[in-house]
Amino acid sequence: MPDYETQVREAFPELDYISSEGLREKVVEAWTLALDRGGWRDIADVPYAWNIHEVTNVEHVRGVTRIARESAQEQREFHGADPDMDVIVAATLLHDVGKCYEYVDFVDEEKLLEPDPTYATEEIPHSLSGYALAHEVGCPLAVQRAIPHFIGEIPTRTVEAELVKSANSASSNAITQSAMGITLQEWVDQYSQTQE
């Protein structure tokens, strides 16, 4: 059995940006559950997207976290806003944890142990399963509601939720551009029919 807790802590040094130790532990717990249920050997094996394996989910999540955090700092300094940094960092670290469930059918078998078929499926979009994991481990509602980031699943928006969504788009656009030479919207337009 892999030591998922150590993998998560080593993969995400941004955990240290969460001032609440309890919230930090909930983020680690959610990732540990997701990796175990998804049957992953290593957190670094979870791809960014079902068809983009050159970038890992960890790299993307770290990028989103860094972008959202910098944006929040700018909002504070330039506009006088007061976004909750713990909520932003926890939500960005968890926004794609659901990919541990969703992408098991899109990687080579040697990257997996025994995915739990109760959870490991592409039937539930990853931002919804990520929301469910955050709820299950007891993350605050403010963190939970900032995780869904696709049109159609977005609840009432908070400044923290908007930062997660916009940072995710910024990172995703950079990844699709560098990996495939297309924008995120072009990727969605081209591949959304493939997944339906």
C-alpha angles and dihedrals in degrees: 000000000000119000095245095173092059091044091054095047092049094044095052115044084166087079085084089067089069106091094195110081090199093055091045089055092049090055090051091047093052092051092046091052092047094050092047095047092043089052096231121168093206136010088229090064094068106099126222091240138002089257102027110073098154088084122049126225087241091058091049094046091049090049093050090049093051094046093048093047093050091046091051091051089052090049089054097046100037104031103023092238120150110217116177105250095197090055092047096048095043093047094047091048089051101037093097102026086110090070085080085072101033103050104048091105093054102060135070114275093241089069090062137065111189114327113209105240090209088070110011105086140110090230095094117055111243096240090058094047087046089054089049092051092049089050093046094054092045104253113168117269090248089062094043094051092050093058104072104083108167127092109262095032099056114116125203104317127241125188088256092052091049090052091052092049096047094044090050090052092048093051094042093050090052091050097047090045094051096039101038109009093243137103123255090253091052089050091050092047093047100043108028091084089052091060097045 
